Amino acid sequence: MLITCLRHATAEDYTPASTDAERALVKKGRDQVGKVAEFCRKNSLAPGVLLTSPLLRAKQTAKLLASRLPQCDQPQLVDWLAAGANSATIIAELGKLEVAGVNDVWLVGHEPDISALIARLIDADNDCILIKKASLTRLDASFEPVKAQLLWSIPCAMMRS
């Protein structure tokens, strides 16, 4: 199964006046998603299935990406990608998708959850992976047993328009 992880784009800073779940993308974040979408179009990349955290910044990242990639279906909200997600839970859910025949899934989530998932899949220490905002990371994974190969990781800042 191909797994592409997209960390949400840049959002508002946390303030006590609002909850973390309500933090929206700022202009820089919307621009980042545009850059990611352009990179995807130029490199013939499109999600088979696009899954996102229910937090606003992740939902906005996924919806903007889908709106800019004509061959992309609308994102599906999954609670198991919410901030603070457990990599074992994510892996179990991905294993169910693999059994159901899904072979290309994109995940829009948060840090440090995305890095922890990638580290767990490639059997690395959690502290050796750090995924930047609006970065794409692709793995080729299987879940019986759990293992993956890192295919590539590209920070948004290195995506040429």
C-alpha positions in Angstrom: 0.0 0.0 0.0 1.3 3.5 -0.9 0.9 5.9 2.0 1.4 9.6 1.5 1.5 11.7 4.6 0.7 15.4 4.3 1.2 17.5 7.4 -1.4 20.3 7.6 -0.3 23.7 6.3 0.5 26.7 8.4 -2.4 27.8 10.7 -3.2 30.5 13.2 -1.2 30.4 16.4 -3.0 28.9 19.4 -4.6 31.5 21.7 -6.5 30.9 24.9 -9.5 32.6 23.2 -10.1 29.6 20.9 -9.6 25.9 21.0 -6.7 24.1 19.2 -9.3 22.3 17.0 -10.6 25.7 15.7 -7.2 27.0 14.4 -7.7 27.9 10.7 -5.2 28.1 7.9 -3.6 31.5 7.4 -2.7 33.0 3.9 0.8 31.3 4.1 -0.9 28.0 4.7 -3.3 28.4 1.8 -0.4 29.4 -0.4 1.5 26.3 0.8 -1.4 24.0 -0.2 -1.5 25.7 -3.7 2.2 24.9 -4.0 1.6 21.3 -2.9 -1.2 20.9 -5.4 0.9 22.4 -8.3 3.7 19.9 -7.3 1.2 17.1 -7.4 -0.2 18.1 -10.8 3.3 18.4 -12.3 4.4 15.0 -11.0 1.1 13.2 -11.7 0.4 12.6 -8.0 -3.2 12.2 -6.8 -4.7 10.6 -3.8 -6.5 7.3 -4.3 -8.2 7.9 -1.0 -7.8 11.2 1.0 -8.3 10.9 4.7 -8.0 13.8 7.1 -8.0 14.7 10.8 -11.2 16.4 11.9 -9.4 19.5 13.2 -10.1 22.6 11.1 -6.5 23.2 9.8 -6.2 19.7 8.6 -9.7 19.7 7.0 -8.9 23.0 5.3 -5.6 21.6 4.0 -7.3 18.5 2.6 -10.3 20.3 1.1 -8.0 22.9 -0.6 -5.8 20.1 -2.0 -8.8 18.2 -3.3 -10.3 21.3 -4.9 -7.1 22.0 -6.8 -6.6 18.4 -8.0 -9.4 17.6 -10.4 -9.0 13.8 -10.2 -9.2 13.9 -6.4 -12.3 12.8 -4.4 -13.4 14.9 -1.5 -11.5 14.1 1.8 -13.0 11.8 4.3 -12.8 12.8 8.0 -11.4 10.1 10.4 -11.2 10.6 14.1 -8.1 8.4 14.3 -6.0 11.1 12.6 -7.0 13.9 15.2 -4.1 15.6 17.0 -2.6 13.3 19.6 -3.3 10.2 17.4 -1.6 7.0 18.4 0.6 5.4 15.7 -0.6 1.9 16.7 -4.2 2.9 16.1 -3.4 4.5 12.7 -1.5 1.4 11.7 -4.5 -0.8 12.7 -6.8 1.4 10.6 -4.4 1.3 7.6 -4.3 -2.5 7.9 -8.1 -2.6 7.6 -7.9 -0.5 4.5 -5.3 -2.7 3.0 -7.4 -5.8 3.6 -10.3 -3.9 2.0 -8.2 -3.5 -1.2 -7.2 0.1 -0.8 -3.7 0.5 -2.2 -3.1 4.3 -2.3 -4.0 6.4 0.8 -3.1 10.0 1.7 -3.3 11.1 5.3 -3.6 14.7 6.4 -2.6 15.0 10.0 -0.5 16.7 12.7 2.9 16.7 14.4 4.3 14.8 16.2 1.8 12.1 15.1 2.8 12.0 11.4 6.5 11.7 12.3 5.8 9.0 15.0 3.8 7.0 12.4 6.5 7.2 9.8 9.2 6.3 12.4 7.1 3.3 13.6 6.6 2.1 10.0 10.2 2.3 9.0 11.4 1.0 12.4 13.2 4.2 13.4 13.4 6.2 16.6 10.7 8.8 17.0 13.1 11.6 17.5 14.9 11.1 14.1 11.9 12.1 12.0 10.5 15.7 11.8 7.9 16.5 9.1 7.5 20.2 8.3 4.2 21.8 7.6 2.7 21.1 4.2 5.3 18.5 3.4 4.6 15.3 1.5 6.2 11.9 2.6 5.5 8.7 0.7 6.0 5.2 2.0 5.4 1.7 0.6 3.9 -0.2 3.5 2.5 -3.6 4.3 0.7 -4.6 7.6 1.3 -8.3 7.9 3.9 -7.9 9.4 4.0 -4.1 9.8 6.9 -2.7 7.7 7.5 0.1 5.3 10.1 1.6 3.0 10.5 5.4 2.8 10.2 6.3 -0.9 10.6 10.1 -0.6 9.9 13.1 1.6 9.7 16.6 0.2 9.2 19.8 2.3 6.9 22.3 0.7 9.7 24.8 0.6 11.5 22.6 -1.8 8.6 22.1 -4.2 9.2 24.1 -7.3 6.3 25.9 -8.9 
